[in-house]
Amino acid sequence: MKTLALLTPLYLSRLKPNDKEYAVHDAGCDGLAIRVQPSGTRAWITWHRANGKTRRITLGHYPQMGLEHARNARRNVQTSGESPEFIRPVTLSFATLVERFMADKSKVYKPETLYCMQTYLDSQLLPAFGNRPIGQITSKEVAEWFYRYSKTRPGGANQAIGHFGTIWNWGRRECHLPQELPNPATPIRRNRKVARGRMLSSEQLADLGQVLHNPPPRLRQSAKAVLLILLTGCRRGEILNLKWKDVKRDRIALSEAKTGPRDVWLSEIAKDLLTELKRRSQSPFVFPDPNDPSQPRKSLSCWATLRDLAGLPKDIRIHDLRHTYASHAVLSGESLPITGALVGHKSLKSTARYTHLDPGQVLKAAENVQKQIAEWIF
């Protein structure tokens, strides 16, 4: 049953968002309604029937479009069958839609998420589509851009087209775009994901351990951060942004982890490491910025130096320490659910992608299995 009311400026100013979107139909103009989203976005909508089909039309947003303007727009739809060109959302440029999206998400997304998304926008999406009217962007155009980008960075192309779809779907959900306007990226098949992670062998871990315990003086704090990543399986950002208030007696209580708040349980070695760091700290952060102790350390650019000192291959990334932690958990007999809980995964699929096997231990396992079978058959 539709809600009908005589819309006035006072009535409109008192409209509040609910858990679900709803519409209030204007008793003063047949066929006009204002749609209120849970986010608080309010948009004028109407309907037009042609060729046996009813199409919903988004006229504009309130309060940018006032009540009388919306009623006039509705009357134009009645006579022309569509909204006037100057208020049709499909003439909105992709750059303008991006600007609105980033302004909305600046209150929701973490700074590192916004930074990562802005990087793809500046380097790929805005140069390709920024000045294009939304209604003119086609699947063919998006596909040509996607496959061209995929030739050099298939993973980056997947990320970029994912951001494109997120922004487009947000635009429809928040009534910046017509609901019936299809996402041109939907038909495009993404590149197959290839696992990049690798695991450090026991010999490589021993070599790295020697360097982390005896680093060059200028790299001592950075080496301890790398060591804590290796001991806990945490993400780099989780360790660099770690505050002392989150360090408990037997665990780290991460309040802003990637998959939500979680506890990271500490071994005695990790506890001793944190105790040593706490003794010398005068900052709210476990690893403060050397130039401004009131802020966290921004990066671990020392990793390349530490890796080279340990004689590790140059393609081993600091994120591979997390792969190593998960893989050794599985090799020590832990199940995938337990390993997933240790590293903060929500799905077993993610955990399985992180686990790798030490060739030496696989060989040892093969010898044991073959020896047992040989005893049965010979």
C-alpha positions in Angstrom: 0.0 0.0 0.0 1.5 3.3 -1.1 1.9 6.3 1.3 0.2 9.4 0.0 0.7 12.9 1.4 0.5 16.5 0.3 4.1 17.3 0.1 5.3 20.7 1.4 8.8 22.0 2.1 8.1 21.5 5.9 7.0 17.9 5.3 10.0 17.1 3.1 12.4 18.5 5.7 11.0 16.1 8.3 11.5 12.9 6.2 13.8 10.6 8.0 15.6 7.4 6.7 14.4 4.0 7.8 16.1 0.6 7.7 14.6 0.0 4.3 14.0 2.5 1.5 10.5 3.9 1.1 8.6 6.3 -1.1 6.0 9.0 -0.3 3.6 9.9 -3.2 2.7 13.5 -3.7 -1.0 14.2 -3.4 -0.5 17.5 -5.2 1.0 15.9 -8.4 -0.2 12.6 -9.6 2.6 10.2 -10.5 5.3 12.0 -8.4 7.0 10.5 -5.4 10.0 11.1 -3.2 12.2 8.1 -2.5 14.1 7.9 0.8 17.1 5.6 1.1 18.5 4.2 4.4 21.6 6.4 3.8 19.4 9.5 3.9 19.6 10.2 0.2 16.3 11.5 -1.2 15.3 11.5 -4.9 12.3 12.5 -6.9 10.9 9.6 -9.0 8.1 9.1 -11.4 6.8 6.4 -13.8 6.1 6.3 -17.5 4.3 3.5 -19.4 5.0 2.8 -23.1 4.7 -0.3 -25.2 3.1 -2.2 -22.4 6.1 -1.6 -20.0 6.4 0.7 -17.1 9.7 2.5 -16.6 10.7 4.3 -13.4 12.5 7.6 -14.0 14.7 9.4 -11.5 14.1 13.1 -11.9 16.7 14.5 -9.5 17.7 14.8 -5.9 16.2 16.7 -3.0 17.0 19.4 -1.9 19.0 20.2 -5.0 15.7 19.9 -6.9 12.9 21.6 -5.1 9.3 20.6 -4.9 8.0 22.9 -7.6 10.8 22.0 -9.9 10.1 18.3 -9.4 6.4 18.8 -10.1 7.2 20.6 -13.4 9.6 17.8 -14.3 6.8 15.3 -13.8 4.5 17.3 -16.0 7.2 17.2 -18.7 7.4 13.5 -18.5 3.6 13.2 -19.0 3.9 15.2 -22.2 7.2 14.0 -23.6 7.5 10.5 -22.1 10.9 11.2 -20.5 12.6 13.5 -18.1 14.0 16.8 -19.6 17.6 16.5 -20.9 19.0 19.0 -18.4 18.0 16.7 -15.4 18.5 13.3 -16.9 21.0 11.4 -14.7 22.5 9.6 -17.8 24.1 12.9 -18.8 26.2 12.9 -15.6 29.9 12.4 -16.3 31.7 9.5 -14.8 34.1 11.9 -13.1 31.2 13.6 -11.3 29.8 10.3 -10.2 33.3 9.4 -8.8 33.5 12.7 -7.0 30.1 12.1 -5.3 31.1 8.5 -4.4 34.4 9.4 -2.9 32.8 12.2 -0.9 30.2 9.8 0.5 32.8 7.0 1.3 35.3 9.3 2.9 33.2 8.9 6.0 33.0 5.1 5.7 36.2 3.7 4.2 39.6 3.5 5.9 42.2 6.0 4.7 44.3 3.2 3.2 41.2 1.9 1.3 40.5 5.3 -0.1 44.1 5.8 -1.1 44.2 2.5 -2.9 41.0 3.2 -4.8 42.1 6.7 -5.6 45.3 5.3 -7.2 43.3 3.2 -9.6 40.9 6.1 -10.3 43.7 8.5 -11.1 45.8 6.1 -13.2 43.1 4.1 -15.0 39.4 4.8 -14.6 39.3 8.6 -14.8 41.7 8.9 -17.8 39.6 6.3 -19.6 36.0 7.3 -18.7 36.2 10.6 -16.6 34.7 12.9 -19.2 32.3 10.4 -20.7 28.6 10.9 -20.0 27.4 7.8 -18.0 24.7 7.0 -20.5 27.2 6.7 -23.4 29.7 4.3 -21.7 29.2 0.9 -23.4 30.3 -2.6 -22.6 32.5 -2.7 -25.7 34.3 0.4 -24.6 34.9 -1.0 -21.1 36.0 -4.4 -22.4 38.6 -2.8 -24.8 40.0 -0.8 -21.9 40.0 -3.8 -19.6 41.8 -6.2 -21.9 44.3 -3.5 -22.9 45.1 -3.0 -19.2 45.1 -6.8 -18.6 48.1 -7.3 -20.9 50.4 -5.6 -18.5 48.6 -6.0 -15.1 45.9 -8.7 -15.0 45.4 -8.4 -11.3 45.3 -4.6 -11.4 42.7 -4.8 -14.2 40.5 -7.0 -12.0 40.8 -4.5 -9.1 40.1 -1.5 -11.3 37.0 -3.0 -12.9 35.8 -4.0 -9.5 36.0 -0.4 -8.4 34.2 0.6 -11.6 31.3 -1.7 -10.7 31.2 -0.6 -7.1 30.9 3.1 -8.1 28.3 2.3 -10.7 26.1 0.2 -8.4 26.4 2.8 -5.7 25.2 5.5 -8.1 22.1 3.4 -8.9 21.4 2.6 -5.3 21.7 6.2 -4.2 19.5 7.4 -7.1 22.3 9.3 -8.9 21.6 7.0 -11.9 18.4 5.4 -13.2 17.7 2.0 -11.7 17.2 0.5 -15.1 20.6 1.7 -16.4 22.8 -1.5 -16.8 26.3 -1.7 -15.6 28.5 -2.0 -18.7 31.1 -4.0 -16.8 28.8 -6.8 -15.9 29.3 -9.0 -19.0 33.1 -8.8 -18.8 34.9 -11.9 -17.6 37.7 -11.1 -15.2 41.2 -12.5 -15.4 41.9 -15.8 -13.7 43.6 -15.2 -10.3 47.1 -16.6 -10.0 48.3 -17.1 -6.4 51.4 -14.9 -5.9 52.2 -15.8 -2.4 55.1 -18.1 -1.5 56.4 -19.7 1.6 59.8 -19.3 3.2 61.5 -22.7 3.8 62.9 -23.6 7.2 66.4 -22.7 5.9 65.3 -19.3 4.6 63.5 -18.6 7.9 66.8 -19.4 9.8 68.7 -17.0 7.6 66.1 -14.3 8.0 66.0 -14.8 11.7 69.7 -14.1 12.1 69.3 -10.8 10.3 66.2 -9.8 12.3 68.0 -10.6 15.6 71.1 -8.7 14.6 70.1 -5.9 12.1 72.0 -2.8 11.3 71.5 -0.2 14.0 69.4 2.1 11.8 67.0 -0.8 11.0 66.4 -2.1 14.6 62.9 -0.9 15.0 61.9 -1.9 11.5 63.4 -5.3 12.0 61.3 -5.8 15.1 58.1 -4.9 13.2 59.0 -7.5 10.6 59.7 -10.0 13.3 56.3 -9.4 14.9 54.6 -9.8 11.5 56.3 -13.2 11.1 55.4 -14.3 14.7 51.8 -13.3 14.5 50.8 -13.7 10.8 49.3 -10.2 10.9 49.1 -7.9 7.9 51.7 -5.2 7.6 49.1 -2.4 8.2 47.8 -4.1 11.3 51.3 -4.1 12.9 52.3 -0.6 11.7 49.1 1.0 13.1 49.1 -1.0 16.3 48.6 1.0 19.5 49.7 0.1 22.9 46.1 0.3 24.2 45.3 -2.7 21.9 48.2 -4.8 23.4 46.8 -7.0 26.2 48.6 -9.4 28.5 48.2 -12.5 26.3 46.9 -11.1 23.0 46.5 -8.2 20.6 43.0 -6.9 20.4 42.8 -5.6 16.8 39.8 -3.2 16.6 40.3 -2.2 12.9 41.4 -5.3 11.1 40.6 -5.8 7.5 37.8 -8.4 8.2 36.6 -6.7 11.4 37.8 -6.8 15.1 39.7 -9.9 16.1 42.1 -11.2 18.7 45.7 -12.2 17.8 47.0 -14.5 20.5 50.6 -14.1 21.5 53.4 -16.6 22.2 55.9 -16.1 24.9 58.5 -14.9 22.3 56.0 -12.3 21.0 55.2 -11.2 24.5 58.9 -10.7 25.3 59.3 -8.7 22.1 56.4 -6.4 22.9 57.6 -6.0 26.5 61.0 -4.9 25.3 59.5 -2.4 22.9 57.1 -1.0 25.6 60.0 -0.4 28.0 61.5 2.1 25.5 58.3 3.6 24.1 57.0 7.1 24.7 54.4 6.9 21.9 50.8 5.7 21.7 52.0 3.5 18.8 54.0 0.4 19.1 56.0 1.4 16.0 55.9 5.2 15.8 57.1 7.3 12.9 60.8 8.2 13.6 60.1 11.9 12.7 56.8 12.2 14.5 56.2 9.8 17.4 52.5 10.8 17.6 51.9 9.1 14.3 52.4 5.5 13.2 55.2 4.3 11.0 54.1 4.7 7.4 56.0 1.9 5.7 58.6 -0.8 6.0 60.8 0.2 3.1 63.7 -1.5 4.9 62.3 -4.9 3.8 64.4 -5.0 0.6 67.6 -4.4 2.7 66.7 -7.0 5.3 65.7 -9.5 2.6 69.0 -9.0 0.7 71.1 -9.3 3.9 69.4 -12.7 4.5 70.1 -13.8 1.0 66.5 -14.3 0.1 65.2 -14.1 -3.5 64.3 -10.6 -4.6 60.7 -11.6 -5.5 59.8 -12.5 -1.8 57.5 -9.8 -0.5 56.9 -8.8 3.1 53.3 -10.2 2.7 54.9 -13.6 2.0 55.7 -13.7 5.8 51.9 -14.0 6.3 51.8 -16.8 3.8 54.7 -18.5 5.6 52.9 -18.2 9.0 49.7 -19.8 7.6 51.6 -22.5 5.7 53.6 -23.5 8.7 50.5 -23.7 10.8 49.0 -26.2 8.3 52.3 -28.1 8.2 52.4 -28.4 12.0 49.0 -30.1 11.9 46.5 -27.3 12.3 43.3 -27.5 10.4 42.2 -24.9 7.8 39.5 -23.5 10.2 42.1 -23.0 13.0 44.6 -21.5 10.6 42.0 -19.2 9.2 41.2 -18.0 12.8 44.9 -17.4 13.4 45.3 -15.1 10.4 41.8 -13.5 10.5 40.2 -15.0 7.5 36.4 -15.2 7.1 36.4 -18.0 4.5 38.3 -21.2 4.1 38.9 -20.4 0.5 41.1 -17.4 1.5 43.0 -19.6 3.9 43.6 -22.3 1.3 45.1 -19.7 -1.0 47.6 -18.7 1.7 48.9 -22.2 2.5 51.9 -23.5 0.7 54.0 -26.6 1.3 57.7 -27.0 2.1 59.2 -29.3 -0.7 61.5 -30.8 1.9 58.6 -31.8 4.1 56.6 -33.0 1.2 59.5 -35.3 0.2 59.7 -36.6 3.7 56.0 -37.3 3.8 56.2 -39.1 0.4 59.0 -41.3 1.7 57.0 -42.2 4.8 53.9 -43.1 2.8 55.8 -45.1 0.1 57.7 -47.0 2.8 54.4 -47.9 4.5 52.8 -49.1 1.3 55.9 -51.0 0.4 55.6 -52.9 3.7 52.1 -54.0 2.7 52.8 -55.0 -0.9 56.2 -56.6 -0.6 
